[in-house]
Amino acid sequence: MTAAIVIGGGPAGAAAAIALARGGAAVTLVEREAGPREKVCGEFLGPDAAALLRGLGRPLPELGAVPIHGARLAAGRQDTAWPLPFAAWSLPRATLDEALLAAAATAGARVLRGRMVAGAAREGDGWTARLGDGAVLRAPALVLATGKHELRGHSRPVRGGAVGLKLPLQLLAPLDGRVVLLPFAGGYAGLQPRAGGGANLCAALRKAGPEARNPVALLARVAAGSAQGTVLLRGAVPLLKRPLAVAGVPYGFRHRDGAAAEPGLFRVGDQFAVVPSLAGEGVAMALLGGVAAAAAILAGQSAAAFHVALNRRLDRPMRWAGMLAWLLDTTPDALALAARALPGAARLAAARTRLPGLA
Ligand SMILES: Cc1cc2nc3c(=O)[nH]c(=O)nc-3n(C[C@H](O)[C@H](O)[C@H](O)COP(=O)(O)OP(=O)(O)OC[C@H]3O[C@@H](n4cnc5c(N)ncnc54)[C@H](O)[C@@H]3O)c2cc1C
């Protein structure tokens, strides 16, 4: 009998399926995309993502990740750089997500690709998931790992949110192993080296505008935020006709249902918590949630207890990333000045946005 159904094959769902299958449980994962897809993600991975991926049998260097060793913050006329206090990498999400789904299948999970779950309901002691093609799956536990997509009847209790954008670029000058934070009026962007060459420009906009459809408008808006942004983006060639966009990103959201959690429904990844993008910690949090949900299901722990424990583990990076995102939004020049005056504080802040106790 199937012990768990996993809906969604991003890092959270794939990690849950790998860990469940390795633990001897029969698990079925359903992913609506039939093959590799570019995702709205800067593709920055820190030491805790690396440690979790090692544990899942997918070490980052073997997947072709490129190392990142420094950070830089350019705001107005300020421009400050510092070395990262930990090892970090960049790896395309298409590569990472496919590698994890392959690992899930190798571990013994049943992986259904190009199939979509249309709805799920609690029936009797367990869960029934109905697929778009009419197929029905049943199991005592359901892992909800649909990322930014809501499953009808089980949506996150959020309204509004930011617009997340991604635009791969060729740059005139390489970034030299650094991730660059570029605040601008109405949002902030991150520019970072892309494995295979070029860079990923990701932006979080408070409100949708022409930038969501037009690469030239996006580049102009980000470049206008700082002298260094103008230099870095001069002559940049967009590699897509329009940016990839996702609306309604509820930065800072955390699922806090506690004892009211629906029995047997384990929320993970962006369905559980959405960390501000500047931290580059969303994938690590998704992997941790997936692995922890599998451990909870294997141990017979309730979804309510799992949600409370996961909230506790995500608390530090959520609080620090939220505070830094607010400072970047409200006083970017002062933040850049502070990073220059107190390089130790910049390194400490970067370290505090990581999940504790993993790397
Ligand atoms: C602008 C931006 C930049 C970011 N940059 C970074 C970064 O540099 N580093 C980092 O670590 N994080 C970053 N993040 C966050 C990171 O992308 C997410 O936290 C992470 O992808 C969450 O993983 P997940 O598995 O929860 O969801 P996802 O990766 O979104 O996966 C969910 C999967 O579920 C599938 N799915 C959805 N609905 C269904 C359904 N009904 N049936 C079947 N399948 C379904 C989807 O196809 C998808 O594959 C960024 C986010 C944004 C918005």
The ligand as an ORCA input file, in Angstrom:
! r2SCAN-3c Opt
* xyz 0 1
  C      12.786     35.905     -7.779
  C      13.176     34.676     -6.962
  C      14.520     34.329     -6.837
  C      14.881     33.212     -6.043
  N      16.219     32.896     -5.944
  C      16.594     31.856     -5.157
  C      17.978     31.487     -5.048
  O      18.866     32.106     -5.662
  N      18.300     30.436     -4.237
  C      17.338     29.724     -3.549
  O      17.682     28.797     -2.806
  N      16.022     30.030     -3.664
  C      15.634     31.072     -4.460
  N      14.298     31.350     -4.607
  C      13.299     30.518     -3.894
  C      13.157     29.128     -4.536
  O      12.991     29.238     -5.929
  C      11.951     28.401     -3.924
  O      11.959     28.577     -2.522
  C      11.990     26.896     -4.230
  O      11.870     26.675     -5.610
  C      10.853     26.177     -3.496
  O      10.860     24.821     -3.853
  P       9.505     23.978     -3.859
  O       9.896     22.577     -4.109
  O       8.691     24.340     -2.683
  O       8.663     24.565     -5.110
  P       8.962     24.550     -6.665
  O      10.403     24.558     -6.966
  O       8.145     25.696     -7.211
  O       8.349     23.181     -7.169
  C       6.968     22.932     -7.144
  C       6.665     21.895     -8.212
  O       5.315     21.478     -8.107
  C       4.785     21.277     -9.399
  N       3.332     21.396     -9.272
  C       2.630     22.494     -8.888
  N       1.325     22.220     -8.819
  C       1.198     20.907     -9.161
  C       0.066     20.046     -9.277
  N      -1.176     20.472     -8.996
  N       0.279     18.767     -9.648
  C       1.527     18.311     -9.926
  N       2.632     19.097     -9.833
  C       2.462     20.384     -9.453
  C       5.438     22.378    -10.232
  O       5.446     22.050    -11.596
  C       6.849     22.441     -9.617
  O       7.782     21.639    -10.313
  C      13.903     32.446     -5.393
  C      12.545     32.785     -5.537
  C      12.181     33.884     -6.323
  C      10.727     34.224     -6.476
*
